[in-house]
């Protein structure tokens, strides 16, 4: 999924007078975030797709990254596989049922260090069904300055899910055995984030 999985404002929150930084609050930049997926088609090739509308927040604990939290919301209807007929089918009750379940969400429950990566466990909700999933994360990168004086960081998260676990079980058999649509999806979220600006201070 190109995009996709987030813009995060323009300020960091400091604990006044304590000399210690609070969790830096970041927001996904939706214009520079990709939530992509790959699924097997007819057992012979991969179909790739993306979600075009993604938002989210990251509370980054700079002193101990394992105490950080992330929340992501995806507009399920924003799916794009480059074929309108297929996209409409995926939006239907056979798969995502977007009229009844308009969003897909991920909320982290645990962050662990795993070598040079982070192992992020969280609750993924699709079609109203919530299941634990694990994402392997590269980043967050060190902040860099953009041309407008703001800060940016980035993360890349990957994982796999079984769509049938979430009730998206439509399928058809193909000649010679196998199924039309694979059960397993590979997910990749590439997100650029900005410091979050508190609405009350805007």
C-alpha positions in Angstrom: 0.0 0.0 0.0 1.5 3.2 -1.0 0.3 6.2 1.0 -0.3 5.0 3.6 0.1 3.9 7.8 0.6 9.6 9.4 1.2 13.5 10.2 2.1 14.6 13.7 1.9 18.3 14.4 4.7 20.7 15.2 5.7 20.8 18.9 7.2 18.7 21.7 5.9 18.7 25.2 8.4 19.3 28.0 7.7 18.9 31.7 8.2 22.4 33.0 10.7 22.8 35.8 11.5 19.2 36.2 14.3 19.1 33.7 12.9 15.9 32.2 11.2 15.5 28.8 7.8 14.1 28.7 6.8 11.7 25.9 7.1 13.6 22.7 3.8 13.6 20.9 4.0 13.1 17.2 1.3 12.8 14.5 1.3 10.9 11.2 1.6 13.1 8.1 -1.2 11.6 5.9 0.4 13.1 2.8 3.6 11.2 3.4 2.4 7.9 4.9 1.8 4.7 3.1 -0.2 1.7 4.3 0.4 -1.1 1.8 -0.6 -4.7 1.6 0.1 -7.8 -0.6 -2.1 -10.8 -1.0 -1.7 -13.9 -3.2 -4.1 -14.2 -6.2 -5.0 -17.6 -7.8 -1.9 -19.1 -6.0 0.4 -17.7 -8.7 0.9 -14.0 -8.2 0.7 -11.1 -5.7 -1.8 -8.4 -5.8 -0.8 -5.1 -4.2 -2.9 -2.4 -2.7 -2.9 0.6 -0.5 -5.1 2.7 1.8 -5.0 6.4 0.9 -6.4 7.9 4.1 -4.5 7.2 7.3 -4.1 9.1 10.5 -2.4 8.3 13.8 -0.4 9.4 16.8 2.8 8.4 18.5 3.7 9.1 22.1 7.4 8.6 21.9 9.2 8.1 25.3 12.7 9.3 24.5 14.1 8.0 27.7 12.7 4.5 27.3 11.3 3.7 23.9 9.5 0.6 25.2 7.2 2.9 27.1 6.0 4.5 23.9 2.5 4.0 22.4 1.0 4.3 18.9 -2.5 4.5 17.6 -3.4 4.3 13.9 -6.8 4.8 12.1 -7.3 3.8 8.5 -10.3 4.8 6.4 -11.3 1.4 5.1 -13.1 2.8 2.0 -9.9 4.4 0.8 -8.5 1.1 -0.4 -6.9 1.3 -3.9 -5.8 -1.7 -5.9 -5.9 0.2 -9.2 -9.0 -1.7 -10.3 -12.3 0.0 -9.4 -14.4 -3.2 -9.7 -12.1 -5.1 -7.4 -11.9 -2.1 -4.9 -15.7 -2.1 -4.7 -15.8 -5.8 -4.1 -13.3 -5.4 -1.2 -15.4 -2.6 0.2 -18.5 -4.9 0.2 -19.6 -7.3 3.0 -17.6 -10.1 1.4 -14.5 -8.4 2.7 -14.2 -5.1 4.7 -18.0 -4.2 4.8 -17.0 -0.5 4.9 -20.6 0.7 5.2 -20.9 -1.0 8.5 -17.2 -0.8 9.6 -15.8 2.4 8.2 -12.4 2.2 9.9 -9.5 -0.1 10.6 -7.6 0.6 13.8 -4.4 -0.5 15.5 -3.6 0.3 19.2 -0.3 -0.8 20.6 -0.2 -2.7 23.9 3.5 -3.5 24.2 6.8 -2.3 22.7 9.9 -4.4 23.0 13.4 -4.0 21.7 14.4 -6.7 19.2 18.0 -6.1 18.1 18.0 -3.1 15.8 14.2 -3.1 15.5 11.2 -2.7 17.8 8.6 -5.5 18.3 5.3 -3.7 18.7 2.3 -5.8 19.8 -1.1 -4.3 19.5 -4.8 -4.8 19.0 -5.9 -4.7 15.3 -9.6 -4.2 14.6 -11.1 -5.0 11.3 -14.9 -5.5 10.6 -15.5 -5.0 14.4 -13.2 -8.0 15.2 -10.2 -7.3 17.4 -7.1 -9.6 17.4 -3.6 -9.2 18.7 -0.9 -8.7 16.0 2.8 -8.1 16.0 4.6 -5.5 13.9 8.4 -5.3 13.4 9.4 -1.6 13.3 12.5 0.1 12.0 12.9 3.5 13.6 11.9 6.0 14.8 14.7 7.9 13.0 16.3 10.8 14.6 14.5 14.1 13.9 15.4 16.1 10.8 14.4 19.7 9.9 12.1 20.3 7.0 12.4 23.4 4.8 9.7 25.1 6.8 11.4 24.9 10.2 9.5 21.9 11.5 10.8 18.5 12.6 10.2 15.1 11.0 10.8 11.5 12.0 9.9 8.3 10.2 9.0 4.7 11.0 8.5 1.6 8.9 6.4 -1.3 10.3 5.8 -4.7 8.7 3.7 -7.7 9.7 1.3 -10.5 8.5 -2.3 -11.2 9.2 -4.9 -13.9 8.3 -7.9 -12.0 6.9 -10.2 -14.9 7.9 -9.4 -14.1 11.5 -11.3 -10.9 11.0 -14.3 -12.4 9.2 -13.1 -11.4 5.7 -13.4 -15.0 4.5 -14.9 -14.7 1.0 -13.2 -17.0 -1.6 -13.6 -19.3 -4.6 -11.8 -22.5 -5.5 -9.6 -22.5 -8.7 -9.0 -25.3 -11.1 -6.2 -27.6 -10.0 -6.8 -26.8 -6.3 -6.2 -23.8 -4.2 -8.2 -20.6 -3.7 -8.8 -17.4 -5.7 -7.6 -15.1 -2.9 -4.9 -15.9 -0.4 -5.7 -15.9 3.3 -2.5 -14.2 4.4 -1.8 -10.5 3.9 1.6 -8.9 4.2 1.3 -5.4 5.6 3.8 -2.5 5.4 3.3 0.9 7.0 5.8 3.7 6.0 5.0 6.8 8.0 6.5 10.3 8.3 5.6 12.1 11.5 5.6 15.7 12.7 5.5 17.0 16.3 1.8 17.4 17.4 0.4 20.8 17.8 -2.1 21.1 20.6 -5.4 22.4 19.2 -5.9 24.8 22.1 -2.6 26.5 21.2 -3.3 27.0 17.5 
